[in-house]
């Protein structure tokens, strides 16, 4: 990982990046992962021991070639070109043990000192909220007295 992304003047930012509750990833305009934090791996169900410097974000985030992957790549390019400042969406992830998690995702661009752009991928784990919502929907369509839907 490129430790020069945070110079000594930005120690508080480094601490937020490494220890914050959001999953965070910095990518270049080729969607190559430059830096990521432990919560990113936890939320998307990927292994933090994998070497990330040679991986593209979409290889972890959307591993299969789908229209969703193509659309997401187009959103990233709009952010890098300045056509979009921020983009937010929800995504379901499948873990290696057939479990799933949900993330609330925000994408935004960050300019470096050399005027090159990076994209910050932020993900908040909303799995418990989604499970509670699903349970409420099930209860709304279920008669507890008769046991019938």
C-alpha positions, 0 to 999 in steps of 0.5 A, a space after each residue: 500500500 502507498 503510505 505516501 497517500 497520508 503524509 505526516 501532516 495528516 496523522 488524524 486522517 490516517 487514524 480515521 481511515 485505519 480505525 473508523 467504522 466505515 469501510 474505506 478504499 482509495 482507488 485511482 482512475 483505473 480503479 486500482 486499489 491504492 489503500 484500504 482499511 480493515 472494515 472494508 474487508 469485513 463488510 464485503 466478506 473479502 480476506 484482508 490477507 489478500 495482496 491488494 496493490 494489484 487488485 481492482 476494486 471491482 474484482 472484489 466488489 463485483 467479481 462477476 462480469 454483469 451489467 451491474 459491474 459495467 454500470 458501476 464502472 461508468 459511475 466511477 468514470 463520471 466521478 473522475 471526469 467531474 460529471 458527478 460529485 457524489 454517488 450513493 447506493 446500496 449493495 448486497 455482498 455474498 460472503 465466502 460462507 454463503 452469508 450475506 451483508 448489505 452496504 450503504 456505499 458513497 463514492 466521491 473524488 479526491 484531488 491530490 497535490 499533483 492534481 491527479 484524482 483518486 476516488 474514495 469508496 466508503 461503505 457503511 454496514 447496514 446488514 442489521 438494518 436490512 434484516 430488521 426491515 425484512 423481519 418487519 415485512 414478514 411480520 406484516 404479512 403473517 397472522 400470528 394467531 393462525 400461523 398463516 401468511 
